[in-house]
C-alpha cells in the first residue's frame, strides 16, 4: 500500500510540474499582450481599431486559462491526500507525518500556484484592457 501511494505521489508530482509549465505559458501570453499594449499605446490614437483588436485578444487569453486542467488536478491531488490519510490510519507503524506530509505539501503547492497565477494574469489583463 505504501509503494502504491509513493507511485501515486510521483505521478501526481510530474503532472503538477507539467501544470506549472502550462501556467507559465499562459502568464507568458499575458505578459506578451501587456508589452504589445504598451507599444500600441505609443504608436496609435485612442479610437484606433488595433486597440479594439488587442482588447479582443485579451478577452480570448483570459478565457484560455486551463480551468479543466485545474479542476481535474485538484480532484486527483485531493484523492491522493485521502489515500495518504487512509494509509496513515491503516498502518500504525508508519508515522502519520511521513505518509501525509508530502501529500499536504503537494496539495498546497498546487493550490497556491494555480490561484496566484490566475490572480496575476487577471490583474495584468485588467491593467491592459483598462489602459486601452
C-alpha positions in Angstrom: 0.0 0.0 0.0 2.9 2.3 0.8 4.5 1.7 -2.5 1.3 2.3 -4.4 0.9 5.6 -2.6 4.5 6.5 -3.4 3.9 5.8 -7.1 0.7 8.0 -7.0 2.7 10.8 -5.4 5.4 10.5 -8.0 2.9 10.5 -10.9 0.9 13.5 -9.5 4.1 15.4 -8.9 5.2 15.0 -12.5 1.7 16.1 -13.7 1.8 19.1 -11.4 5.2 20.1 -12.9 3.5 20.0 -16.3 0.7 22.1 -14.9 3.1 24.7 -13.7 4.7 24.9 -17.1 1.2 25.4 -18.7 0.5 28.2 -16.2 3.9 29.7 -17.0 3.0 29.6 -20.7 -0.4 31.3 -20.1 1.3 34.0 -18.0 3.8 34.4 -20.8 1.0 35.1 -23.2 -0.5 37.7 -20.8 2.9 39.4 -20.5 3.3 39.5 -24.3 -0.1 41.2 -24.5 1.0 43.7 -21.9 4.2 44.6 -23.8 2.2 44.8 -27.0 -0.3 47.1 -25.4 2.5 49.5 -24.3 3.8 49.7 -27.8 0.3 50.1 -29.2 -0.5 53.0 -26.9 2.6 54.8 -28.0 2.0 54.2 -31.7 -1.8 54.7 -32.2 -4.5 57.1 -31.3 -7.4 56.5 -28.9 -10.0 55.3 -31.4 -7.7 53.0 -33.4 -9.0 49.6 -34.5 -5.8 48.0 -33.3 -6.7 48.8 -29.7 -10.0 47.1 -30.1 -8.3 44.0 -31.6 -6.0 43.8 -28.6 -8.9 44.1 -26.2 -10.5 41.1 -28.0 -7.2 39.2 -27.8 -7.1 39.9 -24.1 -10.6 38.6 -23.6 -9.7 35.4 -25.5 -6.5 34.9 -23.5 -8.5 35.4 -20.3 -10.8 32.5 -21.4 -7.8 30.3 -22.2 -6.8 29.8 -18.6 -6.6 26.0 -18.1 -9.7 25.6 -15.8 -10.4 22.0 -16.8 -6.8 21.0 -16.0 -7.0 22.8 -12.6 -10.2 21.1 -11.7 -9.0 17.6 -12.7 -5.7 18.0 -10.9 -7.4 19.4 -7.8 -9.6 16.2 -7.7 -6.5 14.0 -8.3 -4.4 15.6 -5.6 -7.3 15.6 -3.2 -7.8 11.8 -3.8 -4.1 11.2 -3.2 -4.4 13.1 0.1 -7.3 10.9 1.0 -5.4 7.8 0.2 -2.5 9.0 2.3 -4.9 9.6 5.2 -6.2 6.1 4.8 -2.7 4.6 4.7 -1.8 6.6 7.8 -4.7 5.3 9.8 -4.4 1.7 8.4 -0.7 1.2 9.2 0.1 2.3 12.7 3.8 1.5 12.4 4.2 4.4 10.0 4.1 7.9 11.4 1.3 10.0 10.0 3.7 12.8 9.3 5.6 10.7 6.8 2.6 9.5 4.9 0.5 12.6 5.0 3.2 15.3 5.0 4.3 15.1 1.3 0.7 15.0 0.0 -0.3 18.0 2.0 2.7 19.9 0.7 1.9 18.8 -2.8 -1.7 19.9 -2.4 -0.7 23.3 -1.0 1.8 23.9 -3.8 -0.7 23.1 -6.4 -3.4 25.3 -5.0 -1.1 28.2 -4.3 0.5 28.1 -7.7 -2.9 27.9 -9.5 -4.5 30.7 -7.5 -1.5 33.0 -7.7 -1.1 32.5 -11.5 -4.8 33.2 -12.1 -4.8 36.3 -10.0 -1.6 37.7 -11.5 -2.8 37.0 -15.0 -6.2 38.6 -14.4 -4.6 41.6 -12.8 -2.3 42.1 -15.8 -5.2 41.6 -18.3 -7.4 44.1 -16.4 -4.5 46.6 -16.4 -4.0 46.1 -20.2 -7.7 46.5 -21.1 -8.2 49.5 -18.8 -5.2 51.2 -20.4 -6.5 50.8 -23.9 
